[in-house]
């Protein structure tokens, strides 16, 4: 088996792969026939502002076609092992060059370590002024083109994930895996940015943002109601939360902590090889179950942590399970909305005051598309609260968009549903994409005709009724 390694954002040296390539060769079973000469280390440019993920995917196509494909036997496929942004890069490549023809894709195993499949809350920080100064001092640019993709709720990320909903990778012989951690290496903690210490993440990428188990709901306004017009779910993808691992660093980083001499006792080495050993649909389903058990055990074991280092007193950290909600607001004319309020409701009267404290952990609006809003939700708090009998299992959302009056305007729209109906989308460690379409009302007074040829001031032209 041949393997291609693809690194993450801001990397400028192949030392980033650490000892993982050598450790895989050392511990690979004979049936994999994995040799040093079968390894390829990716070197893509993410530190030039003009370069976008799409550009990197096109470069990957050329590199694979010239360096790897000529060395594959007939019918042979290679494994691709990615870290962080490398996951979206390879998925973008698959979408560009193999959409609808996965059986012809030369990748047989896509093993993603801590991939930012739905973005990272840290991307906005990477585009900030202080970050730009840091990169300038290092002789490189922040890589805004890539960071635009990585920002939560990005248009590029939304489009790729929407396309990916129609993918049945396993049926096409492409086995995808997501391996990530949720341990925080507090040596990397930034006092100016709490995201580096965010529960349910590895310090950079949330588990829910890494996962390729996600759904899409489309809500369309009819009068004052928001009705569900479309529901979609991704194919089940293997997700494993590995114990004791963070995003980066040589101490507990999911990639950086691997030494060339490590054996399969290292979680990353063990599970990457376990993924590479999969060779059938049945074997893939078995690994899906194994990783589900692994994730449950890891999240239970790491739920409560007492940290004695770096602090003058003991600190207790609690990590529940979380999910993400990415909302996209548009109108029926295709316009993205930028001025709006989103209000979640619950209980018998659909009252926002019935939502529990700690329900919403974070909210971030996309900088390039203000009509995209990402919520980070504590799933365990939500489940426990909404299961209470006195609330009746009711859960809803109310959207107020502006302008609310004038010749063109929007009216308040609300969806009143039940938690039970939406529960299969609000799952721990998952993301829900929610597209909300509001109706844009236009008054007939926006354009009138007259046959009176005398000059007429129409600054106070009556609005009249709405156009159909």
Secondary structure, DSSP 8 states (H G I E B T S, - for coil): --EEEE--TT--SGGGGTTHHHHHHHH--GGG---GGGEEE-----SSTT--HHHHHHHHHHHIIIIIGGGS-TT--EEEEEETHHHHHHHHHHHHHHTT-GGG-SEEEEEEES--TT-BTTHHHHTSHHHHHHHHHTTS---HHHHHHHBTT-HHHHHHHHHHTT--TGGGT-EEEEEE-----GGG-BTTBGGGG-TTBSSSSBHHHH-S-EEEEEEEEETTEEEEEEEEE----EEEE-TT-BSSSTTTBTTTT--TT--TTSHHHHHHHHHHT--SHHHHHHHHHHHHHHHHHHHHHTSEEEE-SSSSS-EEEE---EEEEEEEEEETTS-B--SEEEEEEETTTTBGGGS-TTSEEEEEE-SS-TTEEEEEEEHHHHHHHHT-GGGTTEEEEEEEES--SSSEE---EEEEEEHHHHTTTS-TT-EEEEEEEE--EEBGGGS------S----TT----SB--
